[in-house]
Amino acid sequence: MTYQPFHIEGEDRPARWLITCDHAANTVPPAINGGSLGLDPADMARHIAFDPGTAGVGKALGKLLNAPVIMSNFSRLVIDPNRGEDDPTLLMKLYDGTIIPANRHADLAERERRLDLCYRPYHDALTRLAARPGTVILSLHSFTPQLRGRPPRPWEIGVLYARDTRLAHPFLDRLRQEADLTVGDNEPYSGHLPGDAVDRHALRHGRPNVLIELRNDLISDADGQNHWAKRLAPMLTEVLDATGL
């Protein structure tokens, strides 16, 4: 089969939402070191290789919101689609204490080859989808409950944003009404990363956007993924309608 660096579901769905899963897969294309980065399968199943659970949540949300979904089909360790092309962390050689063997000696030519094979086709497709009038970008990510040597993270969900808070702040306010949730405000990371996917496809074009981070142990199986999709879909619809964006 011909390698495809992204998958799209529901391209013709009419909702304004465009759901993006930048780190949906831990796939290593056959053209990259024979399909292996030299890591143990257990490491490839960790958060260092992808955002576990986001593909399932994204697909379920896409159906509930009647919105298109685009998902990467390459590991963030191959090349990270949520980084700008000039970002020094675009091609990681060490991640959360783990050395990436196939990346140790990757040079500029290898970086360019991976950009052409994976990164640029994904962003070209995302650019095309986002160009529909009135697009609202919902970027889905997940985070590990605890990094090595760090304290446990208390949040079930985080909302990330940069300078455009038109949707993120009202959505944060809505989440805080849920008594059982500990909600991260630009946690567990800052939402300001120049050149990232939201910057490239939303901020630079004035498109409303929100980035959601879900703790990955909560979306590790289909039940958890469907639960969170069903929980988030009505809140997202409610908040977008209330903002009048």
C-alpha positions in Angstrom: 0.0 0.0 0.0 1.1 3.6 -0.7 1.9 5.4 2.5 -0.6 8.2 3.4 0.7 10.8 6.0 -2.8 11.8 7.1 -6.4 10.6 7.3 -9.5 12.7 6.9 -13.0 11.7 8.1 -16.2 13.5 7.0 -14.6 16.0 4.7 -18.0 17.0 3.4 -19.6 17.4 6.8 -21.2 20.9 7.0 -20.3 22.1 10.6 -18.0 25.1 11.0 -15.8 23.0 13.3 -12.6 21.5 11.9 -11.2 19.0 14.3 -7.4 18.4 14.1 -5.4 15.6 15.8 -1.8 16.6 15.1 -0.4 13.7 17.1 -3.0 11.0 16.3 -0.7 8.1 15.4 2.6 6.5 16.4 3.2 5.3 12.8 6.7 5.2 11.5 6.5 5.2 7.7 8.4 2.3 5.9 10.7 4.9 4.2 12.0 6.0 7.6 14.6 3.6 8.8 12.6 0.6 7.5 9.5 1.6 9.6 11.3 1.7 13.0 13.0 4.4 15.1 14.9 1.8 17.0 12.7 2.1 20.1 11.1 -0.6 22.1 7.4 -1.1 21.3 6.5 -0.1 24.9 8.2 3.3 24.2 6.3 3.7 20.9 3.1 3.2 22.9 3.9 6.1 25.2 3.1 9.8 25.0 6.6 10.5 23.6 5.5 8.9 20.3 1.9 10.3 19.9 -1.1 11.6 21.9 -2.9 8.4 22.9 -6.7 8.5 22.6 -7.0 11.6 20.6 -7.9 9.8 17.3 -10.8 8.1 19.0 -12.0 11.2 20.7 -11.6 13.2 17.4 -13.6 10.7 15.4 -16.4 10.5 17.9 -16.5 14.3 18.2 -16.6 14.6 14.4 -19.7 12.5 14.2 -21.4 14.3 17.1 -20.6 17.8 15.8 -21.1 16.8 12.1 -17.6 18.1 11.5 -14.6 17.0 9.4 -11.6 15.5 11.3 -8.0 15.4 10.1 -5.5 13.1 11.8 -1.8 12.7 11.3 -0.5 9.3 10.4 3.1 9.6 11.6 4.7 9.7 15.0 5.7 13.0 16.5 9.2 11.4 16.8 9.4 11.1 13.0 8.8 14.8 12.7 6.4 16.9 14.8 3.5 18.5 12.9 2.8 20.8 15.9 6.1 22.7 15.5 7.2 25.3 13.0 9.7 24.2 10.3 12.3 26.3 12.0 11.6 25.0 15.5 14.7 23.2 17.1 12.3 20.5 18.6 10.9 19.6 15.2 12.9 16.4 15.1 13.6 15.2 18.6 16.7 13.2 19.5 15.8 12.9 23.2 12.3 13.0 24.7 11.3 12.6 28.4 14.5 10.9 29.1 14.4 8.5 26.1 17.0 8.7 23.3 15.5 8.2 19.8 18.1 5.9 18.1 17.1 6.6 14.5 17.1 10.3 15.1 20.6 10.6 16.8 22.4 11.2 13.5 19.6 12.8 11.5 21.0 15.6 9.4 19.4 18.5 7.6 18.9 16.4 4.5 17.0 13.8 6.6 15.0 16.5 8.2 14.0 17.8 4.8 13.1 14.3 3.6 10.7 13.8 6.5 9.2 17.3 6.0 8.4 16.3 2.4 7.2 12.8 3.2 5.0 13.6 6.3 4.8 17.1 7.6 4.1 19.2 4.5 1.4 16.9 3.1 -0.4 17.0 6.4 -0.3 20.8 6.6 -1.3 21.2 2.9 -4.4 19.1 3.6 -5.1 21.1 6.8 -4.7 24.3 4.9 -7.3 23.2 2.3 -9.8 22.1 4.9 -9.4 25.2 7.0 -10.0 27.5 4.0 -13.8 26.9 4.1 -15.6 30.1 5.1 -16.3 30.4 8.8 -14.0 27.6 10.0 -13.5 27.2 13.7 -10.5 25.1 14.7 -10.7 22.6 17.5 -7.2 21.1 18.1 -7.2 17.9 20.2 -4.2 16.7 22.2 -3.6 14.5 25.2 -1.0 14.6 28.0 0.6 12.0 30.3 -0.5 12.0 34.0 3.1 12.4 35.0 6.5 13.1 33.4 9.5 11.3 34.7 10.9 12.9 37.8 8.0 15.3 38.0 4.9 15.6 40.3 1.6 14.1 39.1 -0.5 16.4 37.0 -3.9 17.2 38.7 -5.9 18.2 35.7 -8.4 16.0 33.8 -8.5 18.6 31.0 -6.6 21.7 30.0 -7.5 24.5 27.6 -4.6 26.1 25.7 -4.5 29.4 23.9 -2.3 32.2 22.8 -3.4 35.7 22.0 -6.8 34.8 20.6 -9.0 34.0 23.7 -12.4 34.6 22.1 -13.4 30.9 22.3 -10.9 29.6 24.8 -11.9 31.8 27.8 -15.6 31.2 27.5 -14.9 27.4 27.1 -12.8 27.5 30.2 -15.6 29.2 32.1 -18.0 26.6 31.0 -15.7 23.7 32.0 -15.3 25.3 35.5 -19.0 24.8 36.0 -18.4 21.0 36.0 -17.9 20.2 39.7 -16.0 17.0 39.1 -13.3 18.5 36.9 -9.9 20.1 37.7 -9.4 22.3 34.7 -6.0 23.5 33.5 -5.7 27.1 32.2 -2.9 27.0 29.7 -1.9 23.8 31.5 -0.1 21.4 31.4 1.7 23.6 28.7 1.5 27.2 27.5 -0.6 27.6 24.4 1.9 30.2 23.0 4.2 28.4 20.6 5.0 30.5 17.5 4.7 28.5 14.3 2.7 25.6 15.8 -0.4 24.3 14.0 -2.9 26.6 15.7 -0.7 29.6 15.0 -0.3 28.6 11.4 -3.9 27.7 10.6 -5.9 29.8 13.0 -4.2 32.8 14.5 -2.6 34.0 11.3 -6.0 33.9 9.6 -8.1 35.2 12.4 -10.0 31.9 12.8 -11.7 31.2 16.1 -9.9 28.3 17.8 -9.5 26.3 21.0 -6.9 23.6 21.9 -8.1 20.9 24.3 -5.7 18.7 26.2 -7.2 15.5 27.8 -5.3 13.4 30.3 -4.5 10.3 28.4 -5.4 7.7 31.0 -9.0 8.9 30.8 -9.2 8.2 27.1 -7.2 5.0 26.9 -10.1 2.9 25.5 -13.2 3.4 23.3 -15.5 3.9 26.3 -13.4 6.7 27.7 -13.0 8.3 24.3 -16.8 8.2 23.6 -17.6 9.4 27.1 -15.4 12.5 26.6 -16.7 13.2 23.1 -20.3 13.1 24.4 -19.4 15.3 27.3 -17.5 17.9 25.3 -19.7 18.1 22.2 -22.7 19.9 23.7 -20.4 22.3 25.7 -18.5 23.2 22.6 -21.7 23.9 20.7 -23.2 25.9 23.6 -20.1 28.1 23.9 -19.6 28.7 20.2 -23.3 29.8 19.9 -23.0 32.0 23.0 -19.9 33.8 21.7 -21.6 34.7 18.4 -18.3 34.1 16.6 
